[in-house]
Amino acid sequence: MLTAETNVEELLNLIESYGLLPNDALLAIAALKHGISIIATFDEDFKRVTWLRVIP
């Protein structure tokens, strides 16, 4: 779900830059906007996002 703070260009840029699926891009944007830098996931795609540290 896009919020007022997230625009389509920002979402598309993240999808293209990091090769993310749309839902993963939304999660990455939400993490960035809320100052979250560590996530627990088995999804290897998030390892490409420079501002996220992934822990399994």
C-alpha distance (Angstrom), angle and dihedral (degrees) to the residues before:
residue distance angle dihedral
M1 . . .
L2 3.79 . .
T3 3.76 117.0 .
A4 3.78 130.0 -156.7
E5 3.81 88.7 -96.4
T6 3.82 94.0 54.6
N7 3.77 120.2 70.7
V8 3.78 127.5 -164.7
E9 3.82 94.3 -115.4
E10 3.80 90.4 56.0
L11 3.80 90.8 50.4
L12 3.81 94.2 46.8
N13 3.80 91.2 46.9
L14 3.79 90.7 54.6
I15 3.81 92.2 46.8
E16 3.80 91.4 51.5
S17 3.81 98.2 38.8
Y18 3.79 97.6 48.5
G19 3.81 101.6 23.2
L20 3.79 93.0 -119.4
L21 3.76 129.9 159.1
P22 3.82 113.2 -114.9
N23 3.82 95.1 -103.4
D24 3.81 91.5 47.8
A25 3.80 89.6 49.9
L26 3.81 90.2 52.9
L27 3.80 90.3 51.7
A28 3.80 91.3 48.8
I29 3.81 91.7 49.8
A30 3.80 90.9 48.5
A31 3.80 90.6 50.6
L32 3.80 91.2 50.0
K33 3.80 94.1 48.0
H34 3.80 92.2 48.5
G35 3.79 96.3 45.0
I36 3.80 94.8 -111.4
S37 3.79 112.0 152.3
I38 3.82 102.8 165.3
I39 3.79 125.9 58.5
A40 3.78 132.8 176.3
T41 3.80 111.2 -135.7
F42 3.77 143.0 128.2
D43 3.82 89.5 -140.2
E44 3.81 104.9 113.7
D45 3.82 91.9 -162.5
F46 3.79 91.7 78.1
K47 3.82 90.2 62.9
R48 3.81 87.3 75.0
V49 3.82 92.3 59.9
T50 3.79 106.0 96.3
W51 3.81 98.0 -149.6
L52 3.81 95.4 49.6
R53 3.77 128.2 80.2
V54 3.80 111.0 -159.0
I55 3.78 122.7 -147.2
P56 3.81 119.8 -176.1
